[in-house]
């Protein structure tokens, strides 16, 4: 058996259905892909399995896709890479129940880590959607053999018929090698490793007789010497005959009258055995190094957290205030105060500031015209250090699409913290 798969599932292609696209899309003939620059553009598809990988184009202008699975599981991926449009496969989700799932994929926003699209002077992001088989679907193993990168290989030794016991073949122990990923390589290894000849080890009761006439000319048994053995074995009356080599010898150098202990064997490690042992040893060393690395990384993270706490403790007790104003005129939201830009989705506004902030707290103040229409704004963010803020609008306790806000609406966002 070769290397085991890392997960308890495997993937297959062409097992999903892409239904329809919404938003603004154009087709790029040179890249053979649909593309969009409009945040909120989306496509839907369904699949049966436990997860999926998404084949798409990453680029210097890539943003973020948001995948909503069955309306209750959300995964976000970035397609920003510092390269020209290049085909890549990105894992989105695994570990779902094995059943049919419905997915809505939406161009959610710019990637705040993409310097090419950042800020008001940045380029417009571009998202690509390839055609054809763009999803690789994970499913559960159907049979035990799928746990390995190739099915277990059965090897029958060409001399098997000479070693039958009561007409039946004997089975060798299973050979496993995690370094092997191809069935052909495993077959080549088995041809060298499967040995029908019995392995025999004999411990002898050595009796040394002193004969004065032979002193100085008699042969001494030493490690490496070979003797020929013929022996009846208890298994089915089989007679064993072979040459055995002395592989170990224990004696008392201070008393030549004490009987030595000598062990003979016909088994010795060949080059393949030595290589396998070496690989196992290297694997253990790699696991040890990984564990040590993880411990060191944990210590580094703890030290960073402690340093950050120390820095925060020594900073001024009066953090700075940074104000951004979002204005809605003629059906368009813009940033009219503060360096940043705003994008719109069906559920919220996304404010991306040109600076990163160490956040203490953030507030959102709605203008009078919004309050007169019973519309109120709230602001949220994901991390204590960020440049991205999500602004939601509520009318009568329900989410309001930002494009349906009252004309002339204005939202003041105040960020309290350190730039």
N, C-alpha and C positions, 0 to 999 in steps of 0.2 A: 504494500500500500504506500502511496506517495504522500504528498503534503495535503493536510486537511484544509478545507475552506475556512476562512476566518469567521463567517457568519453561518447561521442555521438556515439560510435561504440561498437560492440561486436565482439567476436572472435569465430571461428570454427576451427576444426582440419581437416587434410587430404584434403586440398583444394589447393595443389600446386603440381607442376611437377618438379622433379629433373632430369635434362637431362644428363649431363656428367661431369666427372672430368678431369682436366689436371694437369700435373706436376708429382711429385713422391709420390705415396701413397702405404701403406701396410695395411693389415688387422690385427687388434688385436682381437683374438678370445675371450680372457678373458673379454674384455670390449665391445665386439660386435660393434666395431667401426673401420672405416678407420682412419689412422693417417698419418701425414706428418711432416717433419722437414725442408722441402725445401721452403724457401721464394719464393713466386710467384705461388705456387700450388693453384689451383682454382677449383670451381665447379659452375655450372649455374643452375638456376631454374626459373620458372614463376609461377605467382599466380594472382588471380582475387580478388580484394578487396581494402582496404584503407591503409593497412600496415601489418606487420607480427612480430611474436616473433620466436626466433630461439632456438631450444632445442639442447644442445650440452654438452660437458664435460669440466668443468673448472679444472685446476690443477696448481701445483707449477711451471710447465714449460710452462704455457700458454702464448701466444703472442696476436697479434691483427689481427682480421678479418676486411677487408674492403668490404662493400657491395655497389655496384654501381647499382642503380635502373634506368632503361630506359636511361642509359648513361648520365643522367643529375643530379641525386641526389646521393650523397655519404654519407654513414654512417659508422663509425668505432666503433667497440666494442672490449673490452679486455676480454679474457677468463683466465686471471691470477687470481687465488685464492690460498691462502696458505693452500691447502689441496690436498690429493690424488685425482685422477680423480673422479669427482662427477657430476652427471647429474643436469643441471640447465636450466631454460628457461629465455632467455634474450630478452627484447623488443628492436627491432632494429629501426623501423620507424612506424609512424602513421600520419594520416591526408592527405594521398595521394588521388588523384581522384579515385573514385570507377570504376576501369576498369582492364584490364589485364596488368600486369607489368612483364618485363623481368629483371632478376637480375644476376649479376656476383659477386661471393664472392671469395675474394683472401686473402691468408695468406700474410699480408702486411709487418709485421716486428715483432721484439721482442717488449715486453712492457718495456719501460724504467723504469717503477716503479717496475719491477720484479727483486729483488736482486739475484734470482737464475740463471738468464740467462744474467745478466749484465756484460759488459766488455769482454775482451779477454779470461779471465779465467772462464767465466760463462758457464753453461751447455747449450746444444743445445735445443732450444724451441721445443715443441711438440704440434701439433694442431690435434683435433679429429673431425671426422664427423660421427655422428650416422647414422644408416640406418632406414628406415621406415618413420613414420609420425614425421618429425622433425620441421615442421613449423605450427604455430597457426596463422591463417589469420584473420585480422580485416576486418569487413565489416560494412556498414551502417545499422541502425535499419530498419527492414522491416515493423514493426508495432509499434505503440506507446507503447504497453505493454513491449517491450524489453528494455525500459529505466530503468526498475527496475530489481533487482537481481532475482525476481520471479514475475510472472504475478499477477495483482491485484486479491485479494480473495473476493468472494461474499459470504456473510453469511445471511441466512434466519432464523429468530428467530422461534423456534418451536411453539410459541403461536401467530404467525402472523395472523392466521385466526380470532382471537378474536379481532383484532384491525383494520379491514378493514374499509375504508371510501368509501361509495358508491361502495362497492365490490372491491376496489383497495387497494393494500398495500401502506404503507408510507415508504419513504426512509430516513434513518439516514444520518447524515453528514459523509463524508469520513474520516476514521481514518488512520492517518499516523504515523509511528514510525520508525525512521532511524536506531534504534538499532536492528531491526528484519531483519534477512537475510534468514529465512526459511518460506515457506508457512504454514507449520504445526504450527509453533509458532504464526503466525498471526491469524490462525483459533482459536487457544486456547484463544488468547486475545479478539477476537470478541465475543466469547461465553460469556465473562464476561462483555464486554463493551456495546454490542447492547442491548438497553432497550426499549421495545415497550410501556412501561408505560409512560404517559405524565409527564413532569416535570412542576410543578406548583409553582408559587411564588405569595403570596397575601400580599398586604400592607393594614392594617386595620386602620380605623379611630377609635381610642380607646377613649371611653368615660368612665371616672371613676366617679361613683356616691358615694358621701359620705353618708353612713348610720351609724349613731352613734351606733346602736345596734350591727353592725357587726365588729366594730373596734376591731382589735386584733385577730379575728378569721376567717376573710375572707381570701381567697386565693389570693395571688399576682401573676400576670403574670411576669415571668422572662425568660431570654434567656434559651432555651432548653425545655421549656414547650411544650406539644403537644395538639392540638385541632382537632376534627373531622369536616370535611367540606363536605357539599353536595352543588354543584353549577351547574347551567345550563351554558353551554359554547356557544359562538356564532357560533361555527363550527358545522354545520349539526345537531344542536339540541342535541348534546351529553351531557349527564349528568355526571358530574365528582364527584367522591366520594373517599376521601382518608384522611389519617391522615397527618397533617402538623405540623412541628416543628418551634418554634420561633428561627430564626437564627440570628436576630439582634434586638436591642432595644435601642432607643435613647430617653433620658429623661433629664429633668433639675433637678438636685439634690437639687437646692436651691429653687425650687418652685414646690411643689407637686400638685398644682392646674393646672399646664400646661400639656396639653395632651402629652403623650408619643407617639413615632412613633414605631410601631411594624411590623416586616416583618416575615411572615411564609412561609416555603417552604418544599416540599417533597424531594428536591434534596440535597444530600450531597456527597462530594467526598469520594470514596472508596479507598482502598489501591492501586488499579491499577492506578487511577487518580493521586494519590500522586506520584507514581513511574514515571508516564509519565512526570508530571511537573518537577520532580527532574532530569529526563534525559534531558529535554529541557534546564533546568537551567545549567546542567553540560556542555551541548553542547555549550551554549553561553559562558560559562567560558573558555572552551577549545579554541573556536575561538578567544576570547580576549587574552588568553595566547599566542596563535600562532602569533597573530598580534604584541603583545609586543615582542615576541622572534625575529620576523622578523625585528622589529625596532632596537632592541639591536644588532642583527647581522649586520644590515646595519651600525650602529654606529661603531661597531668593525672593519668592513671592511674599513670604512672611516679613522678610527684611524690608522689601519695598513698601509693604503696607505700614510697617512701623515707621519708616522714614516719612511716608506721606502724612501719617498722623502727627509726627513731630513737626513737619512743615506747616501743617494746618494749625497746630497749636501755637506756632511762632508767628503766624501771619497776623495782620492787623485785625482787631476785633470788629472793625467796621468795614465790611466788604463793599465793593463798588456796585453801583446800580447802572444797568445798561437797558436802554429803552428802544423798542422797535414798534413801528406803527404799520398796520396792515389796512389798506383801504380798498373798498369795493365800488368801482364806478364803471358804468356801461358794460356790466356783466364780466368784468375782469378784476381779479385780486392782484394788488401790487404792494411792494414794500415802499412806503413813502417816508419812512423814518428809520434810520439805522442801516448799516452795511450788511446786506443779505439778500436772499431771494425767496419767493414763495411759490409753491406748486399746489395744484388742486387735485383731490381725488373725490370720489362720490360720497365719502364719509367725513373728510377732514381737510384742513389746510396743513401743509408741511413747510415750516419756516426753517431755512438753513442759513445760519449766520456765517459771516466770513471768519469769525474768531471762535476758538474753543473756550469753554467756560468751565471752571470748577464751581458747581452749582451749590448755593445755599437754599434758595427757593425761587420759584417763578410764579408770577401772577398774570392774569389776563383781565383787562377792563373793557367792557362793551360800551359803545357810544350810545348817546341818547336815542338816536333813530332806531337802534337795535332794541333797546329796552322798551320803546314805545310799541314795537311789534312783538314783544315778549320773546326776544332772541338773546341768548346769553352765550358767552364764549368761555371755554375752559382750555387749559394748556397742560400737556404732559410730556415727559421725556423718559428715556430708557436708562441712561447711565448718569452718574454724578459728574462725569467729565464728558461734555458733548457739544455739538454745534447744530443739533437737529431737534426740533420741537414740533409736536403734533398739536394743532389747535382744532378743537371740535366745537360745533355750533349746536345748541339745543333750543328747540322751540316747543313750548308746552310739554317739556320733559322728554321730547323725542329728538333723535339726531336729525339735523337739517343738512341737506346737500348745500355746500358753500355757494354754489352758483345760484341758489334760490334765496340768498340773503337779501334783505331790503337794500335798495339802491342808496348809495352814500354811507353804507355801513363802515365803521372804523373800529379796529381792535388795537388796543395798546398792550404790548407785551413787555413786562418789566422783569429782567433777569438780575437777581441779586447773587453776587458771587465774585469770583476772581477770574480775570481774563488771562 
